[in-house]
Amino acid sequence: MTTVVHLRQGLSIVEVEDGKVILDTRRGVYWHLNQTAITMVEELGRGRALDDLVGQIARETGADAERVRSDHLALFDELRRAKLIEGKLS
């Protein structure tokens, strides 16, 4: 599965004391996401394929690859509905 995903214009990932957040630089609003969500946004934004990311996480954690994939697709949909990311998985 290829990806064409990026943060919505006006958003950036910013390092803070306890991790990273997505910051809306126009409105001064931020979203604190867990490390898995931030990693997904960063890696997909670099053009990494979702299948590669899922495989790596499954290998590193010993989790079932289908479960990891399902969780990441749900997260992707949630971030898109929140208008934090734009693009598609194809």
C-alpha positions in Angstrom: 0.0 0.0 0.0 1.5 3.3 -1.1 0.9 6.6 0.8 0.5 10.2 -0.1 0.0 11.7 3.3 1.0 14.9 5.0 0.1 17.3 7.7 -2.6 19.8 6.8 -1.1 23.2 5.9 -0.4 25.3 9.0 0.4 22.3 11.2 3.7 21.1 12.4 5.1 18.5 14.7 6.9 20.2 17.7 9.0 18.6 20.4 7.8 19.4 23.9 8.9 18.3 27.4 7.0 15.1 27.4 7.1 14.1 23.7 5.8 15.7 20.6 2.6 17.5 19.6 1.0 18.6 16.4 0.7 22.4 16.6 -1.7 24.6 14.6 0.6 27.6 14.1 -2.2 29.8 12.9 -4.6 29.3 15.8 -2.1 28.3 18.6 -4.0 25.0 19.2 -2.2 21.8 19.7 -3.0 18.0 19.8 -1.0 15.7 22.1 -0.8 12.4 20.3 0.8 9.2 21.6 4.2 8.1 20.2 2.6 5.6 17.9 0.4 8.3 16.3 3.3 10.7 15.9 5.5 8.0 14.4 2.8 7.1 11.9 2.4 10.8 10.8 6.1 11.3 10.5 6.8 8.1 8.7 3.9 8.5 6.2 4.9 12.1 5.7 8.4 10.9 4.6 6.7 8.7 2.0 7.0 5.4 3.8 4.5 2.8 2.8 2.0 1.8 5.5 2.7 -1.9 4.9 6.4 -1.4 5.7 5.6 0.5 8.8 3.1 -2.1 10.0 5.6 -4.9 9.3 8.3 -3.1 11.3 6.0 -2.5 14.3 4.7 -6.1 14.2 8.3 -7.4 14.2 9.5 -5.1 17.0 6.6 -5.7 19.3 5.6 -9.3 18.4 2.1 -8.1 17.8 -0.1 -9.6 15.1 0.5 -7.8 11.8 -3.2 -7.7 10.9 -4.1 -6.2 14.3 -1.3 -3.5 13.9 -2.6 -2.8 10.4 -6.2 -2.5 11.5 -5.2 -0.2 14.4 -3.2 2.0 12.1 -5.9 2.3 9.5 -8.4 3.3 12.3 -5.9 5.9 13.6 -5.3 7.2 10.0 -9.1 7.7 9.6 -9.4 9.4 13.0 -6.5 11.8 12.2 -8.1 12.6 8.8 -11.5 13.2 10.3 -9.9 15.6 12.8 -8.4 17.4 9.8 -4.8 16.9 11.0 -3.6 15.0 8.0 -4.4 15.1 4.3 -3.9 12.5 1.6 -4.7 8.9 1.1 -3.5 5.4 1.3 -3.7 3.6 -2.0 
